[in-house]
Structure formats: structure tokens, C-alpha cells
């Protein structure tokens, strides 16, 4: 089972985000206010998952967490519009504040679906025959750019990395992203 950890310097805000995710059927394993808590949780729950974090936590800048935690957890950063220029430096998914509930749920669902090795065999019935593979990849990149504020090169690298991590073709990964 994939874990979700929510981290925000304001514990009440973190609890509200966790409540939104739980009400949508997700399992939230931890709600944290510090980077140390996130690191501790991810080390104890090494099977992987998603970390939904504000950019700043009580004890550190959360943008350093992906490097510290490793590749078993995907990070979704919640960024205020005044910190938007930071987004281009991040190689992680981003949602701008105030959070759109549907975008939050879609992005977390995308990460969980990408990490589920059994999912694509079920979805394989959704044939790519009707859509050119390049078009699937372009559509997925466009979605990542719109919803998660990736630049085009970042979206492309994200698709490549997720494809390599899961052993799937880029078109298969694109289809999972588009269907999440």
C-alpha cells in the first residue's frame, strides 16, 4: 500500500489537506509540521508513496526533501503565487495556492496510479490504437504543464523518469497520467 504524508508548517492546514484526501478515499499515513517528521515517516514506510508539502516547513525548506528521502516517494509541493518562480527550479509536481480540491485529488491519484505495478495491466484494455503515441505523450505533458506548473522540459523529464522507474513505455505512462 502506498502511503501519503501531508506536511505543512501550520498543523491545522495540514490536517485540512489530509481530511480532503481521506474524504476522497486515500490513506493518509502521517500529518507533519517538520521536515524531520517527514524524513522519519518515509524511512519507516519505505514502500513509497506521495508527500504533499508546503515549500517551507518549520525546520527546513521542503524543496530539499526529495533528495533526502530518495526516489521511493513522489513530492507534490503547494506553492504560493509569490513563490511561483521557484517552480521552474523544482523537478517535482506543484499546485498553486489556494489549492483546487479536484487538482489535488487528481495529482495524488496520478502519483499513486503511476506507482501501482498492477494498474496498467487492468487499463491496457484502453488501447492506444486510436491515439498516436506521440499525441498521448504531448497531451500528458500539456496536462502536467497546466495542472502542475511544469515547464515543457520538466514535464518531458517527469514522463521519462516515471517510465524508467516503472518499466513502462512513455505512451503507457502518458495514458495513466491522462486517465488519473
C-alpha positions as CSV (number, residue, x, y, z in Angstrom):
1,X,0.0,0.0,0.0
2,X,1.3,3.4,-0.9
3,X,1.4,6.0,1.9
4,X,0.5,9.6,1.8
5,X,2.2,12.1,4.1
6,X,1.0,15.7,4.4
7,X,3.4,18.3,5.6
8,X,2.8,21.9,6.3
9,X,4.3,24.3,8.9
10,X,0.8,25.0,10.0
11,X,-0.5,21.8,11.6
12,X,-4.2,22.8,11.2
13,X,-3.7,23.5,7.5
14,X,-2.0,20.1,7.1
15,X,-4.9,18.4,8.9
16,X,-7.4,20.0,6.5
17,X,-5.5,18.8,3.5
18,X,-5.3,15.3,5.0
19,X,-9.1,15.5,5.6
20,X,-9.7,16.3,1.9
21,X,-7.6,13.4,0.8
22,X,-9.2,11.0,3.3
23,X,-12.7,12.1,2.2
24,X,-11.7,11.1,-1.3
25,X,-10.8,7.6,-0.2
26,X,-7.0,8.0,0.2
27,X,-5.0,6.6,3.1
28,X,-3.0,9.4,4.8
29,X,-0.3,7.8,6.9
30,X,1.0,10.9,8.6
31,X,0.4,14.7,9.1
32,X,3.7,16.5,9.8
33,X,4.9,20.0,10.5
34,X,8.6,19.5,10.1
35,X,11.0,18.0,7.6
36,X,12.4,15.8,10.3
37,X,9.0,14.2,10.8
38,X,8.7,13.6,7.0
39,X,12.1,12.0,6.8
40,X,11.3,9.8,9.8
41,X,8.0,8.7,8.4
42,X,9.4,7.9,4.9
43,X,12.3,5.9,6.4
44,X,9.8,3.8,8.4
45,X,7.5,3.4,5.5
46,X,10.0,2.6,2.8
47,X,7.5,1.1,0.4
48,X,6.9,4.5,-1.1
49,X,4.1,6.9,-1.6
50,X,3.3,10.6,-2.0
51,X,4.4,13.6,0.1
52,X,2.1,16.6,-0.2
53,X,4.2,19.5,1.2
54,X,4.3,23.2,1.5
55,X,7.6,24.7,0.3
56,X,8.6,25.8,3.8
57,X,8.3,23.6,6.9
58,X,9.1,24.5,10.5
59,X,12.7,23.2,10.4
60,X,13.7,23.4,6.8
61,X,13.0,24.2,3.2
62,X,10.9,21.3,2.0
63,X,12.4,21.5,-1.5
64,X,15.4,19.7,-0.1
65,X,13.3,16.7,1.0
66,X,13.2,14.8,-2.3
67,X,17.0,14.5,-2.4
68,X,17.0,13.4,1.3
69,X,14.1,10.9,1.1
70,X,15.1,9.3,-2.2
71,X,13.0,8.0,-5.1
72,X,10.5,5.9,-3.2
73,X,8.3,9.0,-2.5
74,X,6.9,11.4,-5.1
75,X,6.6,15.0,-3.9
76,X,3.7,17.4,-4.6
77,X,4.6,20.9,-3.5
78,X,2.0,23.5,-2.6
79,X,3.3,26.9,-3.6
80,X,2.0,30.4,-3.1
81,X,1.8,32.6,-6.2
82,X,4.6,34.9,-4.9
83,X,6.9,31.9,-4.9
84,X,5.9,30.9,-8.5
85,X,9.4,31.5,-9.9
86,X,10.6,28.7,-7.6
87,X,8.5,26.2,-9.6
88,X,10.9,26.3,-12.5
89,X,13.7,25.1,-10.3
90,X,11.8,22.2,-8.9
91,X,11.6,18.9,-10.7
92,X,8.5,17.9,-8.7
93,X,4.8,18.5,-9.3
94,X,3.4,21.8,-8.0
95,X,0.0,23.1,-7.2
96,X,-0.6,26.8,-6.6
97,X,-2.3,28.1,-3.5
98,X,-5.2,28.3,-2.9
99,X,-5.5,24.6,-3.6
100,X,-8.1,23.4,-6.0
101,X,-9.6,20.2,-4.5
102,X,-10.0,18.5,-7.8
103,X,-6.4,19.2,-8.9
104,X,-5.1,18.0,-5.6
105,X,-7.0,14.7,-5.8
106,X,-6.1,14.2,-9.5
107,X,-2.4,14.8,-8.9
108,X,-2.2,12.5,-5.8
109,X,-4.2,9.9,-7.8
110,X,-1.8,10.2,-10.7
111,X,1.2,9.5,-8.5
112,X,-0.4,6.5,-6.8
113,X,-1.5,5.1,-10.2
114,X,2.0,5.5,-11.6
115,X,3.5,3.6,-8.7
116,X,0.9,0.7,-8.9
117,X,2.5,-2.1,-11.0
118,X,-0.8,-3.9,-11.5
119,X,-2.7,-0.8,-12.7
120,X,-1.6,-0.8,-16.3
121,X,-2.5,-4.4,-17.0
122,X,-6.0,-3.5,-16.0
123,X,-6.0,-0.4,-18.1
124,X,-4.3,-2.0,-21.0
125,X,-7.8,-2.6,-22.4
126,X,-7.8,1.2,-23.1
127,X,-6.0,0.7,-26.3
128,X,-3.6,3.3,-27.7
129,X,-4.6,2.3,-31.2
130,X,-6.9,5.3,-31.6
131,X,-4.3,7.7,-30.5
132,X,-0.8,8.1,-31.8
133,X,1.8,7.6,-29.1
134,X,3.3,11.0,-29.7
135,X,-0.1,12.6,-29.3
136,X,-0.6,10.7,-25.9
137,X,2.8,12.0,-24.7
138,X,2.1,15.5,-25.9
139,X,-1.3,15.5,-24.2
140,X,0.2,14.2,-20.9
141,X,2.9,16.9,-21.0
142,X,0.3,19.6,-21.6
143,X,-1.7,18.3,-18.6
144,X,1.3,18.3,-16.4
145,X,2.2,21.8,-17.6
146,X,-1.3,23.2,-16.9
147,X,-2.1,21.4,-13.7
148,X,1.3,21.1,-12.0
149,X,3.2,24.0,-13.4
150,X,5.9,22.0,-15.1
151,X,7.9,23.6,-17.9
152,X,7.9,21.5,-21.1
153,X,11.3,20.1,-20.4
154,X,10.3,19.3,-16.8
155,X,7.2,17.5,-18.0
156,X,9.2,15.5,-20.5
157,X,11.8,14.5,-17.9
158,X,9.0,13.6,-15.5
159,X,7.4,11.3,-18.1
160,X,10.8,9.8,-18.9
161,X,11.7,9.2,-15.3
162,X,8.4,7.7,-14.3
163,X,8.6,5.4,-17.4
164,X,12.0,4.2,-16.5
165,X,11.1,3.8,-12.8
166,X,8.1,1.6,-13.6
167,X,9.4,-0.1,-16.7
168,X,6.7,1.2,-18.9
169,X,6.7,2.8,-22.3
170,X,6.3,6.6,-22.2
171,X,3.0,6.3,-24.0
172,X,1.7,3.9,-21.3
173,X,2.8,6.3,-18.6
174,X,1.2,9.2,-20.5
175,X,-2.1,7.2,-20.7
176,X,-2.0,6.6,-16.9
177,X,-1.5,10.4,-16.3
178,X,-4.3,11.3,-18.7
179,X,-6.7,8.8,-17.0
180,X,-5.9,9.9,-13.4
